[in-house]
Structure formats: structure tokens, C-alpha cells
Amino acid sequence: MRLHIDNWRWAGVPFLVRAGKRLPVSCSEVLVSLKAPPYSVFGENLCDGAPTNYLRFRLGPDVAIAHGVRSKLPGDSMKGEEVELIAVQRPDDRQNAYARLLGDAMKGDATLFAREDSVEAQWRVVEPILGNVTPVHEYTPGAWGPAEAERLGPWTEPLLTRRGSP
């Protein structure tokens, strides 16, 4: 789904949401791609598809914050490489998510529960595309979704699938 926020601050900034069942990885991740600089430091082509700096927030199952940049390779030549600085939190006392949620509910701790006004606002966004308005496209289990999803815009797989770590 491609979403836009209708105000001056976010004008022209697309928000791409991709979700499905039986995708290769189960995670919630936000990737903020920063605009490329007006000129290339390393003599690379800055057209669409060229690597850009980014911020990545992994919300689950592991919590991670990362900053990806193009950095100069050591030596005399002006060549760049992709580098990512990452901070990961992996609690030692990992509890099943459902067990934690049920325990919090029994204790009366609503921290992890959505408030009613938040749920209603989410439904206002999703409801217009439900029913027969939006076609359903099937895809192979374990794939990143149907080919039609590629028309939304550029897609970056979660880092877990690219480098073997969150």
C-alpha cells in the first residue's frame, strides 16, 4: 500500500507498507531512505536505484536501530562502500509474545495494547481498500509477495535476509 500524509511537511513523501502471510521473514521494520546528495562524492551514478544513506528501525521480533551510509574505502582511490552502524537489544529473558501479552492483561498493564481511538483511526485508513475495491493477488509461500507489489515503489528486504543478522 502506498500512503501519503496531506500536509506541507510530508508533501511528496511516500509511505510504503508491505505485509503478507508466509513471507520469508517475520518482522516489523521501518526503513527511512534519505535523499541522495546533489553530487556524487565517489563518482557513482546517483540515478534511481543507487544506494542511499538510511535509518532502519526494527520493531520486532528483535529491537534494532541502524544507520547505513556510503563510506570511503581505505586507500588513495575515491571509492565507496555500504557500511551499517547497528545497535541491537536482545533481552536474555525472552518470553513468548503471547505469554507476555496475556500476563500484562491479567496484571492490568495496558502498555502493549492499542487504545480504542488509535484502532478506529487505523480502520479509517484500511477500510476504503477492503472488500471488492482492491484486487487480491496470490503469490508463492516464502516469496516477498506478488509481482504487482513492485509497482508501489522500491523495496528493500529486511536486513535479516541480506546479511544473516537483525
Wavefront OBJ file of the C-alpha trace (Angstrom):
o trace
v 0.000 0.000 0.000
v 1.297 3.485 -0.850
v 0.179 6.190 1.579
v 0.754 9.957 1.712
v 0.285 12.487 4.504
v -1.590 15.536 3.285
v 0.417 18.416 4.776
v 3.323 20.641 3.709
v 5.957 18.864 5.819
v 5.407 15.424 4.242
v 4.361 16.544 0.754
v 5.696 14.145 -1.871
v 6.995 11.595 0.666
v 5.530 8.139 0.035
v 4.926 5.688 2.868
v 5.077 2.147 1.503
v 3.510 -0.605 3.602
v 4.129 -4.222 2.687
v 2.530 -7.054 4.636
v 1.540 -10.619 3.961
v 1.345 -14.154 5.196
v 4.177 -16.676 4.823
v 6.759 -14.074 3.775
v 10.436 -15.154 4.082
v 10.895 -13.240 7.365
v 8.555 -12.294 10.197
v 9.488 -8.824 11.404
v 8.254 -5.272 11.678
v 10.727 -2.811 10.247
v 10.743 0.836 9.202
v 13.336 1.907 6.622
v 13.834 5.634 6.062
v 15.759 6.214 2.812
v 17.459 9.595 2.801
v 17.715 11.670 -0.365
v 20.943 11.364 -2.312
v 23.281 14.389 -2.165
v 23.207 16.762 -5.156
v 26.589 15.460 -6.346
v 28.425 12.164 -6.079
v 31.378 12.046 -3.705
v 32.588 8.717 -5.097
v 31.836 9.335 -8.802
v 28.823 6.991 -8.777
v 25.657 7.448 -10.796
v 23.049 8.988 -8.463
v 20.055 7.856 -10.521
v 17.133 5.944 -9.001
v 18.225 2.658 -7.516
v 21.661 3.889 -6.421
v 22.414 3.164 -2.753
v 21.406 5.966 -0.396
v 22.014 6.593 3.275
v 19.228 5.336 5.519
v 17.913 4.856 9.031
v 16.408 1.479 9.910
v 14.224 0.700 12.900
v 13.473 -2.978 13.651
v 10.467 -3.124 15.935
v 10.271 -6.888 16.309
v 10.970 -9.650 16.933
v 14.380 -8.174 17.920
v 14.728 -4.453 18.553
v 17.394 -2.773 16.406
v 18.324 0.723 15.264
v 20.735 1.106 12.362
v 22.292 3.882 10.299
v 23.521 2.920 6.836
v 25.927 5.159 4.921
v 28.253 5.158 1.930
v 31.759 5.381 3.371
v 35.130 5.833 1.664
v 37.172 2.676 1.256
v 40.701 2.935 2.703
v 43.375 3.964 0.229
v 44.014 6.654 -2.347
v 41.108 5.935 -4.692
v 37.746 7.644 -4.148
v 35.586 4.528 -3.935
v 32.722 3.980 -1.540
v 31.194 1.012 0.220
v 27.973 0.464 2.161
v 28.509 0.469 5.927
v 25.882 -0.003 8.631
v 26.210 1.009 12.287
v 23.737 -1.068 14.291
v 22.548 -1.237 17.883
v 20.580 -4.370 18.820
v 18.735 -5.225 22.003
v 18.291 -8.914 22.748
v 16.874 -9.469 26.229
v 18.138 -12.636 27.937
v 14.762 -13.434 29.489
v 12.863 -13.758 26.227
v 9.275 -14.633 26.886
v 6.804 -15.817 24.294
v 4.998 -12.726 22.968
v 1.560 -14.169 23.696
v 2.568 -15.211 27.230
v 3.802 -11.672 27.922
v 0.642 -10.112 26.475
v -1.651 -12.393 28.499
v 0.412 -11.760 31.652
v 0.185 -7.995 31.142
v -3.591 -8.258 30.581
v -4.030 -10.196 33.830
v -1.959 -7.565 35.684
v -3.991 -4.733 34.149
v -0.955 -3.299 32.304
v -2.299 -1.779 29.061
v 1.107 -0.547 27.793
v 1.231 -3.014 24.877
v -2.461 -2.686 23.980
v -3.807 -0.305 21.346
v -6.204 2.384 22.549
v -9.678 2.499 21.029
v -9.126 5.853 19.263
v -5.930 4.511 17.692
v -7.684 1.383 16.393
v -10.514 3.485 14.945
v -8.003 5.759 13.167
v -6.275 2.693 11.673
v -9.592 1.359 10.401
v -10.316 4.724 8.700
v -7.134 4.176 6.640
v -7.707 0.490 5.859
v -11.482 0.312 5.397
v -11.609 2.007 1.958
v -9.486 -0.761 0.408
v -11.415 -3.685 1.905
v -13.982 -5.711 0.012
v -14.062 -5.758 -3.777
v -12.312 -2.394 -4.187
v -8.760 -3.774 -4.165
v -7.890 -6.984 -6.028
v -6.183 -9.848 -4.194
v -3.004 -11.161 -5.849
v -1.764 -14.615 -4.916
v 1.950 -15.382 -4.541
v 4.171 -18.339 -3.731
v 4.654 -19.027 0.004
v 8.122 -17.866 1.076
v 8.258 -15.142 -1.627
v 8.128 -11.369 -0.997
v 4.635 -11.123 -2.423
v 3.152 -10.806 -5.889
v 4.845 -9.033 -8.814
v 2.094 -6.384 -8.658
v 3.551 -5.159 -5.334
v 6.715 -3.994 -7.136
v 4.682 -1.220 -8.814
v 4.317 0.553 -5.463
v 7.936 1.633 -5.466
v 11.391 0.480 -4.443
v 11.502 -2.354 -1.919
v 14.335 -3.206 0.429
v 14.255 -6.619 2.054
v 14.684 -6.599 5.834
v 18.359 -6.831 6.737
v 17.867 -10.233 8.337
v 17.606 -11.782 4.867
v 20.581 -9.867 3.427
v 23.329 -10.310 5.999
v 22.090 -13.008 8.339
v 21.573 -10.755 11.363
v 18.827 -8.399 12.511
l 1 2 3 4 5 6 7 8 9 10 11 12 13 14 15 16 17 18 19 20 21 22 23 24 25 26 27 28 29 30 31 32 33 34 35 36 37 38 39 40 41 42 43 44 45 46 47 48 49 50 51 52 53 54 55 56 57 58 59 60 61 62 63 64 65 66 67 68 69 70 71 72 73 74 75 76 77 78 79 80 81 82 83 84 85 86 87 88 89 90 91 92 93 94 95 96 97 98 99 100 101 102 103 104 105 106 107 108 109 110 111 112 113 114 115 116 117 118 119 120 121 122 123 124 125 126 127 128 129 130 131 132 133 134 135 136 137 138 139 140 141 142 143 144 145 146 147 148 149 150 151 152 153 154 155 156 157 158 159 160 161 162 163 164 165 166
